[in-house]
Amino acid sequence: MIKAKYNVDIIAWCTDDGPDGKKMRRLLQAQFPWLIALLCWAHQINLVVGDFLGVRRSTIECVNSALEVIKWFNNHGTALELLRDEQKLSFAGNCWALILPAYTRWTAHCQAVTRLLKIEVPICLCWT
């Protein structure tokens, strides 16, 4: 029997779809039939996108190359300052930061590559 340590009203429980999460949802629904026990869909989407990228080797290589460019600029202050100045000239005073995503956050990877593409022209101008 599951006993609550605190007197708190809980209406839902969210877990991933691993074996421990499945068992916990099953036990919770047996003990508390009124409780909403859900899968974490953000986690599920991350898994699906990870599987998709794993199948498309060229996509992985492209993303890895983009992340190398982002890391290089973020680790070289003079080049990063030059890129910022070039962005201000190219985008009427606006400047966007390069995003280095967390390893398991596929949405952040998408945003990082999109941002890199957005500032492609200033990067090329810095390179020349």
DSSP file (Angstrom, degrees, kcal/mol; ACC not computed):
  #  RESIDUE AA STRUCTURE BP1 BP2  ACC     N-H-->O    O-->H-N    N-H-->O    O-->H-N    TCO  KAPPA ALPHA  PHI   PSI    X-CA   Y-CA   Z-CA
    1    1 A M              0   0    0      0, 0.0     2,-0.5     0, 0.0    26,-0.0   0.000 360.0 360.0 360.0 135.8    0.0    0.0    0.0
    2    2 A I        -     0   0    0     25,-0.1     2,-0.4    26,-0.0     0, 0.0  -0.794 360.0-167.2 -92.2 125.2    1.3    3.5   -0.9
    3    3 A K        -     0   0    0     -2,-0.5     2,-0.3     0, 0.0     3,-0.1  -0.944  19.9-125.1-115.0 135.1    1.0    6.0    1.8
    4    4 A A        -     0   0    0     -2,-0.4     3,-0.0     1,-0.2    -2,-0.0  -0.593   9.1-155.3 -77.1 134.2    1.4    9.8    1.3
    5    5 A K  S    S+     0   0    0     -2,-0.3     2,-0.3     1,-0.0    -1,-0.2   0.834  81.5  40.1 -75.9 -33.5    4.0   11.3    3.5
    6    6 A Y  S    S-     0   0    0      2,-0.1     2,-1.7    -3,-0.1    -1,-0.0  -0.832  88.5-115.2-116.0 153.8    2.4   14.7    3.2
    7    7 A N        +     0   0    0     -2,-0.3     2,-0.4     2,-0.1    -2,-0.0  -0.615  64.6 139.3 -87.2  79.6   -1.3   15.7    3.2
    8    8 A V        -     0   0    0     -2,-1.7     2,-0.7     2,-0.0    -2,-0.1  -0.972  54.8-123.9-126.7 137.5   -1.3   17.0   -0.3
    9    9 A D        -     0   0    0     -2,-0.4     2,-0.5     2,-0.0    -2,-0.1  -0.728  29.9-172.0 -82.3 118.7   -4.0   16.5   -3.0
   10   10 A I        +     0   0    0     -2,-0.7     3,-0.1     1,-0.1    -2,-0.0  -0.950  15.9 172.5-112.7 129.3   -2.5   15.0   -6.0
   11   11 A I        +     0   0    0     -2,-0.5    25,-2.4     1,-0.2     2,-0.3   0.614  64.9  24.5-108.8 -17.3   -4.6   14.7   -9.2
   12   12 A A  E     -a   36   0A   0     23,-0.2     2,-0.4    25,-0.0    -1,-0.2  -0.985  53.0-160.4-149.5 157.1   -2.0   13.5  -11.7
   13   13 A W  E     -a   37   0A   0     23,-2.7    25,-3.0    -2,-0.3     2,-0.4  -0.997  10.8-163.1-139.3 133.2    1.3   11.7  -12.0
   14   14 A C  E     +a   38   0A   0     -2,-0.4     2,-0.3    23,-0.2    25,-0.2  -0.974  18.1 157.8-124.2 127.8    3.6   11.9  -15.0
   15   15 A T  E     -a   39   0A   0     23,-2.1    25,-2.1    -2,-0.4    28,-0.1  -0.882  40.3-101.8-137.0 169.2    6.5    9.4  -15.8
   16   16 A D        -     0   0    0     -2,-0.3    -1,-0.1    23,-0.2    25,-0.1  -0.196  43.4-102.5 -78.8-174.8    8.5    8.2  -18.7
   17   17 A D  S    S+     0   0    0     23,-0.1    -1,-0.1     4,-0.1    22,-0.0   0.129  76.5 124.5-102.8  21.5    7.7    4.8  -20.3
   18   18 A G  S  > S-     0   0    0      1,-0.1     4,-2.5     4,-0.0     5,-0.2  -0.228  79.8 -95.8 -71.8 170.2   10.5    2.8  -18.8
   19   19 A P  H  > S+     0   0    0      0, 0.0     4,-2.2     0, 0.0     5,-0.2   0.878 125.8  49.0 -57.1 -40.8    9.8   -0.3  -16.8
   20   20 A D  H  > S+     0   0    0      1,-0.2     4,-2.3     2,-0.2     5,-0.1   0.892 111.5  49.8 -67.6 -37.7    9.9    1.5  -13.4
   21   21 A G  H  > S+     0   0    0      2,-0.2     4,-2.4     1,-0.2    -1,-0.2   0.892 110.3  50.4 -65.6 -40.0    7.5    4.2  -14.8
   22   22 A K  H  X S+     0   0    0     -4,-2.5     4,-2.3     2,-0.2    -2,-0.2   0.923 112.1  47.0 -62.8 -44.7    5.1    1.6  -16.1
   23   23 A K  H  X S+     0   0    0     -4,-2.2     4,-2.8    -5,-0.2     5,-0.2   0.917 111.4  51.2 -64.4 -42.2    5.0   -0.2  -12.8
   24   24 A M  H  X S+     0   0    0     -4,-2.3     4,-2.7     1,-0.2    -2,-0.2   0.921 110.6  48.2 -62.6 -43.4    4.5    3.0  -10.8
   25   25 A R  H  X S+     0   0    0     -4,-2.4     4,-2.5     2,-0.2    -1,-0.2   0.914 112.3  49.7 -62.5 -41.5    1.6    4.0  -13.1
   26   26 A R  H  X S+     0   0    0     -4,-2.3     4,-1.8     2,-0.2    -2,-0.2   0.926 113.5  45.4 -62.9 -45.4    0.0    0.5  -12.6
   27   27 A L  H  X S+     0   0    0     -4,-2.8     4,-2.5     2,-0.2     5,-0.2   0.903 113.2  50.1 -65.5 -41.7    0.4    0.7   -8.8
   28   28 A L  H  X S+     0   0    0     -4,-2.7     4,-3.5    -5,-0.2     7,-0.2   0.920 111.0  48.2 -64.1 -42.9   -0.9    4.2   -8.6
   29   29 A Q  H  < S+     0   0    0     -4,-2.5    -1,-0.2     1,-0.2    -2,-0.2   0.845 112.9  48.9 -67.9 -32.1   -4.0    3.4  -10.7
   30   30 A A  H  < S+     0   0    0     -4,-1.8    -1,-0.2    -5,-0.2    -2,-0.2   0.913 120.5  36.1 -70.4 -41.7   -4.7    0.3   -8.6
   31   31 A Q  H  < S+     0   0    0     -4,-2.5    -2,-0.2     1,-0.3    -3,-0.2   0.868 132.8  25.7 -79.1 -38.5   -4.3    2.2   -5.4
   32   32 A F    ><  +     0   0    0     -4,-3.5     3,-2.1    -5,-0.2    -1,-0.3  -0.749  64.6 178.5-129.0  82.9   -5.9    5.5   -6.5
   33   33 A P  T 3  S+     0   0    0      0, 0.0    -1,-0.1     0, 0.0    -4,-0.1   0.723  81.8  58.7 -61.8 -21.1   -8.3    4.9   -9.4
   34   34 A W  T 3  S+     0   0    0      2,-0.1     2,-0.2   -22,-0.0    -5,-0.1   0.607  84.5 103.4 -81.5 -12.4   -9.2    8.6   -9.5
   35   35 A L  S <  S-     0   0    0     -3,-2.1     2,-0.7    -7,-0.2   -23,-0.2  -0.495  71.5-131.9 -76.2 137.7   -5.6    9.6  -10.2
   36   36 A I  E     -a   12   0A   0    -25,-2.4   -23,-2.7    -2,-0.2     2,-0.6  -0.816  23.3-169.6 -89.1 116.9   -4.6   10.6  -13.7
   37   37 A A  E     +a   13   0A   0     -2,-0.7     2,-0.3   -25,-0.2   -23,-0.2  -0.935  13.9 178.1-113.5 113.2   -1.4    8.7  -14.6
   38   38 A L  E     -a   14   0A   0    -25,-3.0   -23,-2.1    -2,-0.6     2,-0.3  -0.737  30.9-117.5-116.7 157.5    0.2    9.9  -17.9
   39   39 A L  E     -a   15   0A   0     -2,-0.3     2,-1.0   -25,-0.2   -23,-0.2  -0.665  39.0-110.6 -81.6 148.6    3.2    9.3  -20.0
   40   40 A C     >  -     0   0    0    -25,-2.1     4,-1.9    -2,-0.3     3,-0.2  -0.737  31.9-169.5 -80.7 104.7    5.6   12.2  -20.4
   41   41 A W  H  > S+     0   0    0     -2,-1.0     4,-2.7     1,-0.2     5,-0.2   0.792  83.0  60.5 -71.5 -27.4    5.0   13.1  -24.1
   42   42 A A  H  > S+     0   0    0      2,-0.2     4,-2.2     1,-0.2    -1,-0.2   0.921 107.7  46.5 -62.0 -41.7    8.0   15.5  -24.2
   43   43 A H  H  > S+     0   0    0      2,-0.2     4,-2.0     1,-0.2    -2,-0.2   0.906 111.7  51.3 -65.0 -42.0   10.2   12.6  -23.3
   44   44 A Q  H  X S+     0   0    0     -4,-1.9     4,-2.3     2,-0.2    -2,-0.2   0.910 109.9  49.0 -62.4 -42.9    8.4   10.4  -25.9
   45   45 A I  H  X S+     0   0    0     -4,-2.7     4,-2.8     1,-0.2     5,-0.3   0.907 108.6  53.7 -64.6 -41.4    9.0   13.1  -28.6
   46   46 A N  H  X S+     0   0    0     -4,-2.2     4,-2.3     1,-0.2    -1,-0.2   0.904 109.8  48.9 -58.2 -41.1   12.7   13.4  -27.7
   47   47 A L  H  X S+     0   0    0     -4,-2.0     4,-2.3     2,-0.2    -2,-0.2   0.914 111.7  48.2 -65.2 -43.1   13.0    9.6  -28.1
   48   48 A V  H  X S+     0   0    0     -4,-2.3     4,-2.5     2,-0.2    -2,-0.2   0.931 113.3  46.7 -64.2 -45.9   11.3    9.6  -31.5
   49   49 A V  H  X S+     0   0    0     -4,-2.8     4,-2.9     1,-0.2     5,-0.2   0.909 111.4  52.4 -63.6 -41.0   13.4   12.5  -32.8
   50   50 A G  H  X S+     0   0    0     -4,-2.3     4,-1.9    -5,-0.3    -1,-0.2   0.903 110.2  48.3 -60.3 -41.3   16.5   10.8  -31.5
   51   51 A D  H  X S+     0   0    0     -4,-2.3     4,-1.4     2,-0.2    -2,-0.2   0.909 111.7  50.2 -64.0 -42.2   15.6    7.7  -33.4
   52   52 A F  H  X S+     0   0    0     -4,-2.5     4,-1.8     1,-0.2     3,-0.5   0.937 111.7  46.6 -61.9 -47.5   14.9    9.7  -36.5
   53   53 A L  H  < S+     0   0    0     -4,-2.9     7,-0.5     1,-0.2    -1,-0.2   0.844 107.8  58.0 -65.6 -31.8   18.3   11.4  -36.3
   54   54 A G  H  < S+     0   0    0     -4,-1.9    -1,-0.2    -5,-0.2    -2,-0.2   0.822 107.3  47.4 -65.8 -30.7   20.0    8.1  -35.7
   55   55 A V  H  < S+     0   0    0     -4,-1.4     2,-1.3    -3,-0.5    -2,-0.2   0.854 104.6  63.2 -77.2 -36.7   18.6    6.7  -38.9
   56   56 A R    >X  +     0   0    0     -4,-1.8     4,-1.7     1,-0.2     3,-0.7  -0.692  63.8 178.2 -93.1  85.9   19.6    9.8  -41.0
   57   57 A R  H 3> S+     0   0    0     -2,-1.3     4,-2.4     1,-0.3    -1,-0.2   0.851  79.1  56.9 -58.4 -38.1   23.4    9.7  -40.6
   58   58 A S  H 3> S+     0   0    0      1,-0.2     4,-2.1     2,-0.2    -1,-0.3   0.860 105.1  52.3 -64.3 -33.8   23.8   12.8  -42.9
   59   59 A T  H <> S+     0   0    0     -3,-0.7     4,-2.6     2,-0.2    -1,-0.2   0.920 108.9  49.5 -66.4 -43.4   21.5   14.8  -40.5
   60   60 A I  H  X S+     0   0    0     -4,-1.7     4,-2.7    -7,-0.5    -2,-0.2   0.921 111.4  49.1 -60.0 -44.7   23.7   13.8  -37.5
   61   61 A E  H  X S+     0   0    0     -4,-2.4     4,-2.1     2,-0.2    -1,-0.2   0.891 111.5  49.6 -63.5 -39.4   26.8   14.9  -39.3
   62   62 A C  H  X S+     0   0    0     -4,-2.1     4,-2.3     2,-0.2    -2,-0.2   0.925 112.4  46.5 -65.1 -45.7   25.3   18.2  -40.3
   63   63 A V  H  X S+     0   0    0     -4,-2.6     4,-2.5     1,-0.2    -2,-0.2   0.911 111.6  51.9 -64.2 -41.9   24.1   18.9  -36.7
   64   64 A N  H  X S+     0   0    0     -4,-2.7     4,-1.8     2,-0.2    -1,-0.2   0.896 109.7  49.4 -61.5 -40.2   27.5   17.9  -35.4
   65   65 A S  H  X S+     0   0    0     -4,-2.1     4,-1.9     2,-0.2    -1,-0.2   0.916 110.6  50.2 -64.2 -42.8   29.3   20.3  -37.8
   66   66 A A  H  X S+     0   0    0     -4,-2.3     4,-2.3     1,-0.2    -2,-0.2   0.911 109.6  50.9 -61.4 -42.2   26.9   23.1  -36.8
   67   67 A L  H  X S+     0   0    0     -4,-2.5     4,-2.8     1,-0.2    -1,-0.2   0.851 106.8  54.7 -65.5 -33.7   27.6   22.5  -33.1
   68   68 A E  H  X S+     0   0    0     -4,-1.8     4,-2.5     2,-0.2    -1,-0.2   0.907 108.5  48.5 -64.7 -41.3   31.4   22.6  -33.8
   69   69 A V  H  X S+     0   0    0     -4,-1.9     4,-2.4     2,-0.2     5,-0.2   0.928 112.8  48.2 -62.3 -45.0   31.0   26.0  -35.4
   70   70 A I  H  X S+     0   0    0     -4,-2.3     4,-2.6     1,-0.2    -2,-0.2   0.932 113.0  47.5 -61.7 -46.8   28.9   27.2  -32.4
   71   71 A K  H  X S+     0   0    0     -4,-2.8     4,-1.6     2,-0.2    -1,-0.2   0.905 110.4  53.0 -60.8 -41.8   31.5   25.9  -29.9
   72   72 A W  H  X S+     0   0    0     -4,-2.5     4,-0.5     2,-0.2     3,-0.3   0.949 112.4  42.8 -62.2 -49.2   34.3   27.4  -31.8
   73   73 A F  H >< S+     0   0    0     -4,-2.4     3,-1.2     1,-0.2     7,-0.4   0.927 113.7  51.8 -62.4 -43.9   32.8   30.9  -31.8
   74   74 A N  H 3< S+     0   0    0     -4,-2.6    -1,-0.2     1,-0.3    -2,-0.2   0.758 112.0  47.3 -65.8 -22.8   31.7   30.6  -28.2
   75   75 A N  H 3< S+     0   0    0     -4,-1.6     2,-0.5    -3,-0.3    -1,-0.3   0.423 103.5  65.9 -97.7   0.5   35.2   29.6  -27.1
   76   76 A H    <X  -     0   0    0     -3,-1.2     4,-2.7    -4,-0.5     5,-0.2  -0.859  62.9-170.6-126.2  96.5   37.0   32.4  -29.1
   77   77 A G  H  > S+     0   0    0     -2,-0.5     4,-2.4     1,-0.2     5,-0.2   0.844  83.9  50.7 -57.1 -41.6   36.2   35.8  -27.6
   78   78 A T  H  > S+     0   0    0      2,-0.2     4,-2.1     1,-0.2    -1,-0.2   0.929 113.8  44.6 -65.2 -44.8   37.8   37.9  -30.4
   79   79 A A  H  > S+     0   0    0      2,-0.2     4,-2.4     1,-0.2    -2,-0.2   0.894 113.0  52.0 -64.8 -39.7   36.0   36.0  -33.2
   80   80 A L  H  X S+     0   0    0     -4,-2.7     4,-2.3    -7,-0.4    -2,-0.2   0.895 109.6  48.8 -64.3 -40.1   32.7   36.1  -31.2
   81   81 A E  H  X S+     0   0    0     -4,-2.4     4,-2.4     2,-0.2    -1,-0.2   0.892 110.5  51.1 -66.6 -39.2   33.0   39.9  -30.8
   82   82 A L  H  X S+     0   0    0     -4,-2.1     4,-2.4     2,-0.2    -2,-0.2   0.906 110.2  50.0 -62.0 -42.0   33.7   40.2  -34.5
   83   83 A L  H  X S+     0   0    0     -4,-2.4     4,-2.4     2,-0.2    -2,-0.2   0.904 109.9  50.4 -63.6 -42.0   30.6   38.1  -35.3
   84   84 A R  H  X S+     0   0    0     -4,-2.3     4,-2.2     2,-0.2    -2,-0.2   0.926 111.1  48.5 -62.0 -44.0   28.5   40.3  -33.0
   85   85 A D  H  X S+     0   0    0     -4,-2.4     4,-1.7     1,-0.2    -2,-0.2   0.912 111.7  49.6 -62.5 -42.0   29.8   43.5  -34.7
   86   86 A E  H  X S+     0   0    0     -4,-2.4     4,-2.5     1,-0.2    -1,-0.2   0.878 109.4  52.1 -65.1 -37.7   29.0   42.0  -38.1
   87   87 A Q  H  X S+     0   0    0     -4,-2.4     4,-3.1     2,-0.2     7,-0.3   0.911 106.6  53.3 -63.5 -41.8   25.5   41.0  -37.0
   88   88 A K  H  <>S+     0   0    0     -4,-2.2     5,-3.2     1,-0.2     6,-0.3   0.878 112.7  44.4 -61.8 -37.0   24.8   44.5  -35.8
   89   89 A L  H ><5S+     0   0    0     -4,-1.7     3,-0.6     3,-0.2    -1,-0.2   0.897 118.9  42.5 -71.3 -40.6   25.9   45.9  -39.2
   90   90 A S  H 3<5S+     0   0    0     -4,-2.5    -2,-0.2     1,-0.2    -3,-0.2   0.817 121.4  38.3 -75.9 -31.8   23.9   43.2  -41.1
   91   91 A F  T ><5S-     0   0    0     -4,-3.1     3,-1.7     3,-0.4    -1,-0.2  -0.130 114.0-100.2-118.5  36.7   20.7   43.3  -39.0
   92   92 A A  T < 5S-     0   0    0     -3,-0.6    -3,-0.2     1,-0.3    -4,-0.1   0.877  91.3 -37.0  50.9  48.8   20.3   47.0  -38.1
   93   93 A G  T 3 <S+     0   0    0     -5,-3.2    -1,-0.3     1,-0.3    -5,-0.2   0.313 108.0 125.7  92.0  -8.6   21.8   46.8  -34.7
   94   94 A N    <   -     0   0    0     -3,-1.7    -3,-0.4    -7,-0.3     2,-0.3  -0.553  35.5-173.2 -85.2 150.8   20.4   43.4  -33.7
   95   95 A C        -     0   0    0     -2,-0.2     2,-0.4    -3,-0.1   -11,-0.1  -0.990   7.9-156.4-145.1 132.1   22.6   40.6  -32.5
   96   96 A W        -     0   0    0     -2,-0.3     2,-0.2    19,-0.1    -9,-0.1  -0.907  17.4-127.5-113.5 138.5   21.7   37.0  -31.7
   97   97 A A        -     0   0    0     -2,-0.4     2,-0.4     1,-0.1    -2,-0.0  -0.484  25.1-113.7 -78.3 150.0   23.6   34.6  -29.4
   98   98 A L        -     0   0    0     -2,-0.2     2,-0.5   -28,-0.1    14,-0.1  -0.721  31.9-138.0 -82.6 133.9   24.7   31.2  -30.6
   99   99 A I        -     0   0    0     -2,-0.4    17,-0.1    13,-0.2   -29,-0.1  -0.814  13.7-164.7 -99.9 126.7   22.9   28.5  -28.7
  100  100 A L        -     0   0    0     -2,-0.5     9,-0.1   -30,-0.1     8,-0.0  -0.927  24.8-147.4-107.5 107.5   24.8   25.4  -27.4
  101  101 A P        -     0   0    0      0, 0.0     2,-0.2     0, 0.0     5,-0.1  -0.258  17.0-101.8 -77.9 158.9   22.0   22.9  -26.6
  102  102 A A    >   -     0   0    0      1,-0.1     3,-1.4     3,-0.1     7,-0.1  -0.496  41.0-110.7 -69.8 149.1   22.0   20.2  -23.9
  103  103 A Y  T 3  S+     0   0    0      1,-0.3    -1,-0.1    -2,-0.2     6,-0.1   0.836 112.1  38.8 -55.5 -41.9   22.7   16.8  -25.4
  104  104 A T  T 3  S+     0   0    0      1,-0.1     2,-1.0     2,-0.0    -1,-0.3   0.385  90.5  95.4 -95.5   4.7   19.2   15.2  -25.0
  105  105 A R    <>  +     0   0    0     -3,-1.4     4,-1.5     1,-0.2     3,-0.2  -0.760  46.2 177.6-101.0  92.6   17.2   18.3  -25.9
  106  106 A W  H  > S+     0   0    0     -2,-1.0     4,-2.2     1,-0.2    -1,-0.2   0.825  78.7  57.9 -67.1 -32.9   16.4   17.8  -29.6
  107  107 A T  H  > S+     0   0    0      1,-0.2     4,-2.3     2,-0.2    -1,-0.2   0.906 105.7  50.6 -62.9 -39.9   14.2   21.0  -29.7
  108  108 A A  H  > S+     0   0    0     -3,-0.2     4,-2.5     2,-0.2    -1,-0.2   0.859 107.1  54.3 -66.0 -34.7   17.2   23.0  -28.5
  109  109 A H  H  X S+     0   0    0     -4,-1.5     4,-2.4     2,-0.2     5,-0.2   0.927 108.5  49.2 -62.2 -43.6   19.3   21.4  -31.3
  110  110 A C  H  X S+     0   0    0     -4,-2.2     4,-2.5     1,-0.2    -2,-0.2   0.920 112.4  47.3 -60.7 -44.6   16.8   22.5  -33.8
  111  111 A Q  H  X S+     0   0    0     -4,-2.3     4,-2.5     2,-0.2    -1,-0.2   0.874 110.1  53.4 -65.9 -37.1   16.9   26.0  -32.4
  112  112 A A  H  X S+     0   0    0     -4,-2.5     4,-2.1     2,-0.2   -13,-0.2   0.933 112.7  42.7 -63.4 -46.4   20.7   26.0  -32.4
  113  113 A V  H  X S+     0   0    0     -4,-2.4     4,-2.4     2,-0.2    -2,-0.2   0.897 113.7  52.3 -68.1 -39.9   20.9   25.1  -36.1
  114  114 A T  H  X S+     0   0    0     -4,-2.5     4,-2.0    -5,-0.2    -2,-0.2   0.914 110.5  48.3 -60.9 -43.2   18.1   27.5  -37.0
  115  115 A R  H  X S+     0   0    0     -4,-2.5     4,-1.6     2,-0.2    -1,-0.2   0.906 109.8  52.0 -63.7 -41.3   19.9   30.3  -35.2
  116  116 A L  H  < S+     0   0    0     -4,-2.1    -2,-0.2     1,-0.2    -1,-0.2   0.910 110.8  47.7 -61.8 -41.9   23.2   29.4  -37.0
  117  117 A L  H >< S+     0   0    0     -4,-2.4     3,-1.3     1,-0.2     4,-0.3   0.848 106.2  59.2 -66.1 -33.5   21.4   29.5  -40.3
  118  118 A K  H 3< S+     0   0    0     -4,-2.0     3,-0.3     1,-0.3    -1,-0.2   0.861 113.1  37.4 -63.5 -35.5   19.8   32.9  -39.4
  119  119 A I  T 3X S+     0   0    0     -4,-1.6     4,-2.0    -3,-0.2    -1,-0.3   0.058  81.7 117.0-106.0  25.8   23.3   34.4  -39.0
  120  120 A E  H <> S+     0   0    0     -3,-1.3     4,-2.7     1,-0.2     5,-0.2   0.905  73.3  53.0 -58.2 -44.4   24.9   32.6  -41.9
  121  121 A V  H  > S+     0   0    0     -4,-0.3     4,-2.5    -3,-0.3    -1,-0.2   0.943 109.7  46.4 -62.6 -49.7   25.7   35.8  -43.8
  122  122 A P  H  > S+     0   0    0      0, 0.0     4,-2.1     0, 0.0    -1,-0.2   0.874 112.4  52.4 -60.4 -33.9   27.5   37.5  -40.9
  123  123 A I  H  X S+     0   0    0     -4,-2.0     4,-2.2     2,-0.2    -2,-0.2   0.937 110.4  47.1 -64.8 -45.4   29.4   34.3  -40.3
  124  124 A C  H  X S+     0   0    0     -4,-2.7     4,-2.2     1,-0.2    -1,-0.2   0.894 110.9  52.1 -63.2 -39.3   30.5   34.2  -43.9
  125  125 A L  H  < S+     0   0    0     -4,-2.5    -1,-0.2     1,-0.2    -2,-0.2   0.885 109.6  49.6 -64.2 -37.9   31.5   37.8  -43.8
  126  126 A C  H  < S+     0   0    0     -4,-2.1    -2,-0.2    -5,-0.2    -1,-0.2   0.896 109.7  52.1 -64.0 -40.0   33.6   37.2  -40.7
  127  127 A W  H  <        0   0    0     -4,-2.2    -2,-0.2     1,-0.3    -1,-0.2   0.897 360.0 360.0 -65.1 -40.9   35.3   34.3  -42.4
  128  128 A T     <        0   0    0     -4,-2.2    -1,-0.3    -5,-0.1    -2,-0.2   0.503 360.0 360.0 -74.6 360.0   36.2   36.4  -45.5
